[in-house]
Amino acid sequence: ETGTGKEVFAKAIHNASRRKHNIFLPINCSAIPENLIESELFGYEKGSFTGASPTGKQGKFEICKDGTLFLDEIGDLPFSMQAKLLRALEEKEITRVGGHTPIKVNPRIISATHKDLQEMVERGTFREDLFYRLNVVPIPIPPLRERGYDIIILARHFLQHFARVYNKDLKGFTPECEDLLMAYSYPGNIRELRNLIEYATIFEKGSLVGTDYIKQKITASAEEEDLTLAEITRRFEKTVIQDHLRRFGSSLEAKRKIAKKLGISIATLYRKLEE
């Protein structure tokens, strides 16, 4: 599933290895247009295509030739690129787009996907030889809802982090809040848990995070499934402004202070409250 922390696991492997003093470089295969993926991975020589840098460019394989290259969403790699990636892994060398000279590289490759690659192999949309080349030490990462007390460990970690970020004196969670966190299903996995804790950190006024803001966010998240991004943004902005009004007051001077603190004009503040 998405949001389970695959990149965090990959970085932990890198940091625990002999390559930890070299670069860790993540690249999302689904985020790069098909016509650019080869030049992103292998680089290009000067003048190799329209718009190319006049000095050429190193690709990701060259940049982390002795480090760790994390290929996220490998299941979205275009089929035409899979043979070229396989050759780079087998030969430990690449050739830049528009170039002729092989360049030796030896990064550790960690790949991840939320897709079923075995099924893609059977359908003919993922190369079988590349699958077996990558699938040496598979590490299934279960969704957060199946990881038991990890939820509380992660929640406490995120709380410490966001308490520092927002300069809040928060000591932990109430027992009822921890029970609620353990009972929730987290369709968005770790990303959603992090988002929940950040939200609660921003609005909690006591020394312990209770259930109120967690429930509020979970309910809002369920409702937001039918909202547009603009509507979700408007709701969140209005909630932030209303929280500041409760903290600083609703006088004109307080509103000017809030507007300055949020980096908006007083007119924008009034407009967002009325939306």
Secondary structure, DSSP 8 states (H G I E B T S, - for coil): -TTS-HHHHHHHHHHTSTTTTS-EEEEEGGGS-TTTHHHHHHEE-TTSSTT--TT-EE-HHHHTTTSEEEEETGGGS-HHHHHHHHHHHHHSEE--BT--S-EE---EEEE--SS-HHHHHHHTSS-HHHHHHH-SS------GGGSTTHHHHHHHHHHHHHHHHTT----EE-HHHHHHHHH---TTHHHHHHHHHHHHHHH--SSEE-SHHHHHHHHHHHHHTTS-HHHHHHHHHHHHHHHHHHHH-SSHHHHHHHHHHHT--HHHHHHHHH-
